Amino acid sequence: MVDTWLDEKTSNKIVMSSRIRLARNIEGLPFPHMLQSNEALESLADSVSETFSDYKTLDMRAFNILDKALMVEEFLISPRFLKQGVRLILSEDKHASIMIGEEDHIRIQVVDTSKTLEELYKTASDIDDALEKNVEYAFDTNYGFKTACPTNVGTGLRASVMLHLPALSKNRRIKRVMDALTRMGYTLRGIYGEGSVPLGEMYQLSNQVTLGVDEHTILENLEDIKNQIVAEEEKTRQWFYHNRALTVRDSVFRSYGLLTYAQKMSLEEAAEHLSNIKYGVDMEMLEVENFQFQKWMCVIQHAFIRKRIEDQNLEYTSLEEAENRERAILIKELLGGNE
């Protein structure tokens, strides 16, 4: 199976991973969507690559759409970068990356399964400082960093945590949580952020406000809100465990049985059942050897399965059917089941 930064396990049952992104632009250079060519961005990428010579530099033109989709599913790049990105400067361990030519000239990203938001921000800030020694950022003393999207003006900081919230989802309280967060200047979205939908009861919590508040306040507030959601999820899990134990156990073991023996499985169905199994593992109803929920959620997605089909030179008349079949085979392998 593919090697990924998601190989690193987290002991937290609810917080899957955390991420910091910083949006930066170069003074005097039009935003990417206004550029007539990528020449200036390529020159910028050369400068960034020299600064981070120990990172890998990937020319996005060298990759086909499937390869780029794999990067999206591994959370290395954004869906927007898949379409218009110029170069990706990536650390050896894949935790840190610099996207050249996304919505902004530069997008710095740091991700991890166990580090705090403050720790990730420190890494991102160090990268930011190193870049600023060689380029002049577009900055306004009144408004902060200038960005292509007005919602990023100010700090240019987007902090997020990936949460597994099966109890709140099953109890239909997730909509109320989302509405409350929106009023507070935060958002709970699908796993790929804006425009995406939740998958396997996983949600991305992030800040919406970047103007008029400093970076550390953003991180502290997000940390507090994350802790509140985690506490609410834990409380709801306990309620289900004590009041709906038979129903929960039935759901968990049905999902385990289906994933162990199913002959085909859509992405949505597989994600739902994997979520149920994680719920059962977390509540100590079920033991699964070497269970890696977030990594498995990654490798069952469309691009990873299609790459698996391609690597095996499998013949098919329907790509969807072939994908569903191969996904079921992969999940059985992960769970130690039989063909």
C-alpha positions in Angstrom: 0.0 0.0 0.0 1.1 3.6 -0.7 3.5 5.3 1.8 2.0 8.5 3.2 2.3 10.9 6.0 -0.9 9.3 7.3 1.1 6.2 8.3 1.8 8.0 11.5 -0.8 7.0 14.0 -2.6 9.3 16.4 -3.9 8.1 19.8 -6.7 10.6 19.7 -10.0 9.0 18.9 -11.7 12.0 17.5 -9.0 14.5 16.2 -7.5 12.8 13.1 -5.1 15.5 12.0 -4.4 19.2 12.0 -3.3 21.6 9.3 -2.0 25.2 8.9 -2.1 27.1 5.7 -0.7 30.6 5.0 -1.6 32.6 1.9 1.0 34.9 0.5 1.4 37.1 -2.6 4.3 39.0 -4.2 4.2 42.7 -4.2 3.7 44.2 -7.7 2.8 40.8 -9.2 -0.9 40.3 -10.3 -2.8 37.5 -8.6 -2.5 34.2 -10.4 -5.9 34.4 -12.1 -4.8 37.7 -13.7 -1.5 36.5 -15.1 -1.2 36.1 -18.8 1.4 33.3 -18.4 3.1 31.3 -15.7 6.6 32.8 -16.4 6.6 34.9 -13.3 5.4 32.0 -11.1 8.0 29.7 -12.5 10.7 32.2 -11.7 9.2 32.5 -8.2 9.2 28.7 -7.9 12.9 28.6 -8.8 13.7 31.1 -6.0 11.7 29.0 -3.5 13.3 25.8 -4.6 16.8 27.4 -4.0 15.7 28.5 -0.5 14.4 25.0 0.3 17.0 22.9 -1.4 16.4 19.9 0.9 12.7 19.8 -0.4 11.5 18.0 -3.5 10.4 20.3 -6.3 7.6 18.8 -8.4 6.6 20.4 -11.7 2.9 19.9 -12.0 3.0 19.8 -15.7 4.9 16.5 -15.5 1.9 14.8 -13.8 -1.3 13.5 -15.4 -4.7 14.2 -13.9 -4.7 10.9 -12.0 -1.3 11.6 -10.3 -2.6 15.0 -9.3 -5.8 13.6 -7.9 -3.7 11.2 -5.8 -2.0 14.3 -4.3 -5.4 15.8 -3.5 -6.6 12.6 -1.8 -3.4 12.5 0.3 -4.1 16.1 1.3 -0.8 17.3 -0.2 -2.4 19.8 -2.6 -5.8 21.5 -2.8 -8.4 20.7 -5.5 -7.8 24.2 -7.0 -4.1 23.5 -7.2 -4.8 20.3 -9.2 -6.3 22.5 -11.9 -3.9 25.4 -12.1 -0.8 24.7 -9.9 2.6 25.4 -11.3 5.0 23.7 -8.9 4.9 21.9 -5.5 7.9 22.2 -3.2 7.5 19.3 -0.8 9.4 18.2 2.3 10.8 14.6 2.4 8.3 13.5 5.1 5.4 15.2 3.2 4.4 17.2 6.3 5.3 20.6 4.8 4.6 21.9 1.3 4.7 25.1 -0.6 2.2 25.4 -3.5 3.2 27.9 -6.2 0.3 29.1 -8.3 -2.7 28.2 -6.4 -5.4 30.9 -5.7 -2.4 33.0 -4.4 1.2 33.0 -5.5 2.3 31.0 -2.5 0.4 28.7 -0.2 2.4 27.3 2.7 0.9 24.1 4.2 1.9 22.1 7.3 0.0 18.9 8.3 0.4 16.3 11.0 -1.6 13.7 12.9 -0.4 14.5 16.4 1.2 18.0 16.7 -0.8 20.9 18.1 -1.9 23.8 15.9 0.7 26.1 17.6 3.5 23.6 16.8 2.4 23.4 13.2 2.1 27.2 13.0 5.7 27.5 14.3 6.9 25.4 11.4 4.8 27.3 8.8 6.0 30.6 10.3 9.6 29.5 10.0 9.0 28.6 6.3 7.3 32.0 5.9 10.2 33.9 7.4 12.8 32.0 5.2 10.8 32.9 2.1 10.4 36.6 3.1 14.2 37.0 3.1 14.2 36.6 -0.7 10.8 38.1 -1.8 8.7 41.1 -0.9 5.2 40.1 0.2 2.1 42.2 -0.8 1.3 43.7 2.6 -0.9 46.6 3.8 -0.2 48.2 7.2 -3.9 48.6 7.9 -5.3 45.4 6.5 -2.4 42.9 6.6 -1.4 40.4 3.8 -3.2 41.0 0.5 -4.8 37.9 -0.9 -6.7 37.0 -4.1 -9.8 36.1 -2.0 -11.0 38.9 0.4 -11.8 36.3 3.1 -8.1 35.6 3.5 -7.0 39.2 3.8 -5.3 39.9 7.2 -3.2 37.1 8.6 -3.7 34.9 5.5 -4.0 32.0 8.0 -6.4 29.1 7.7 -6.1 26.6 10.6 -8.0 23.4 10.5 -8.5 20.1 12.3 -10.0 16.9 10.9 -12.6 15.4 13.2 -14.4 12.1 13.3 -17.9 12.8 14.6 -20.0 9.7 14.2 -22.1 10.2 17.3 -23.1 13.8 16.6 -23.9 12.8 13.0 -26.0 9.8 14.0 -27.8 11.9 16.6 -28.5 14.5 13.9 -27.0 17.3 16.0 -24.3 18.1 13.5 -26.4 20.7 11.7 -26.9 22.6 14.9 -23.2 22.5 15.6 -22.5 23.8 12.0 -25.0 26.7 12.4 -23.5 27.7 15.7 -19.9 27.7 14.3 -20.9 29.9 11.4 -22.2 32.5 13.7 -18.9 32.4 15.6 -16.8 32.9 12.5 -15.8 29.2 12.1 -16.9 26.5 9.8 -17.4 22.7 9.7 -17.1 21.3 6.2 -16.2 18.2 4.2 -12.8 16.7 4.3 -11.5 18.9 1.4 -12.8 22.1 2.8 -15.0 24.6 0.9 -17.4 22.9 -1.5 -16.7 19.4 -0.3 -19.0 17.1 1.6 -18.3 15.0 4.7 -17.2 11.4 4.1 -17.2 8.7 6.6 -18.5 11.2 9.2 -15.3 13.1 9.0 -15.4 16.9 9.1 -12.9 19.7 8.8 -13.2 22.5 11.4 -11.5 25.8 10.4 -11.5 29.5 10.9 -13.3 31.8 8.5 -12.1 35.2 9.9 -8.5 36.3 9.2 -8.9 40.1 9.4 -8.8 42.0 12.6 -7.4 39.2 14.8 -3.9 38.0 15.3 -2.6 34.5 14.5 -2.3 33.2 18.0 -5.8 34.4 18.9 -7.1 32.5 15.9 -5.3 29.3 17.0 -6.4 29.6 20.6 -10.0 30.2 19.7 -10.0 27.2 17.3 -8.4 25.0 19.9 -11.1 26.0 22.4 -13.9 25.3 19.9 -12.3 22.0 18.9 -12.2 20.9 22.5 -15.9 21.8 23.0 -16.8 19.7 19.9 -14.7 16.8 21.1 -16.3 17.0 24.5 -19.8 17.0 22.9 -18.9 14.0 20.7 -17.6 12.1 23.7 -20.7 12.9 25.7 -23.0 11.8 22.8 -20.9 8.6 22.3 -21.5 7.7 26.0 -25.2 8.4 25.7 -25.4 6.0 22.7 -23.3 3.4 24.5 -25.6 3.4 27.6 -29.0 3.9 25.9 -28.6 2.3 22.4 -25.9 -0.3 23.0 -27.5 -3.1 21.0 -28.2 -0.8 18.1 -24.7 0.5 18.1 -23.1 -2.9 18.4 -25.3 -4.3 15.6 -24.3 -1.4 13.3 -20.6 -1.9 14.1 -20.6 -5.6 13.5 -22.8 -5.4 10.4 -20.3 -3.0 8.9 -17.4 -5.3 9.8 -19.2 -8.2 8.2 -20.0 -6.3 5.0 -16.5 -5.0 4.5 -15.0 -8.4 5.2 -17.2 -10.3 2.6 -18.6 -7.7 0.2 -17.8 -8.2 -3.5 -18.2 -4.6 -4.5 -18.4 -1.4 -2.5 -19.0 2.3 -3.5 -16.8 4.9 -1.9 -19.7 6.4 0.1 -20.8 3.0 1.4 -17.2 1.9 2.2 -16.6 5.2 4.1 -19.8 4.8 6.1 -18.8 1.2 7.2 -15.2 2.1 8.0 -16.6 5.0 10.1 -18.8 2.5 12.0 -15.8 0.2 12.6 -13.7 3.1 13.9 -16.6 3.9 16.2 -16.6 0.3 17.5 -12.8 0.3 17.9 -12.9 3.5 19.8 -15.6 2.3 22.1 -13.7 -1.0 22.6 -16.5 -3.1 21.1 -14.2 -4.4 18.4 -10.5 -5.1 17.9 -8.9 -4.6 14.4 -5.2 -5.2 14.0 -3.2 -2.3 12.8 -6.4 -0.2 12.2 -5.5 3.1 10.4 -8.8 4.8 9.8 -7.6 8.0 8.1 -5.1 6.3 5.9 -7.6 3.7 4.9 -10.1 6.5 4.1 -7.5 8.0 1.9 -6.6 4.8 -0.1 -10.2 3.8 -0.8 -10.9 7.0 -2.7 -11.4 7.2 -6.5 -7.8 8.1 -7.6 -6.1 5.6 -5.4 -8.4 2.8 -6.5 -8.0 3.8 -10.2 -4.3 3.8 -9.8 -4.5 0.3 -8.3 -6.5 -0.8 -11.3 -4.0 0.8 -13.7 -1.0 -0.7 -12.0 -2.5 -4.2 -12.3 -3.5 -3.7 -15.9 -7.0 -4.8 -15.1 -9.5 -5.0 -17.9 -13.1 -3.7 -17.4 -16.2 -2.6 -19.3 -17.3 -0.2 -16.6 -14.8 1.8 -14.7 -17.3 2.4 -11.8 -17.9 -1.4 -11.5 -14.2 -2.1 -11.6 -13.5 0.6 -9.0 -16.2 -0.8 -6.7 -14.9 -4.3 -7.1 -11.3 -3.3 -6.5 -12.2 -1.2 -3.5 -13.9 -4.2 -1.9 -10.9 -6.4 -2.5 -8.6 -3.8 -1.0 -10.7 -3.4 2.1 -10.8 -7.2 2.6 -7.0 -7.2 2.4 -6.8 -4.4 5.0 -9.1 -6.2 7.4 -7.4 -9.6 6.8 -10.5 -11.0 5.1 -10.7 -13.6 2.3 -11.5 -13.1 -1.4 
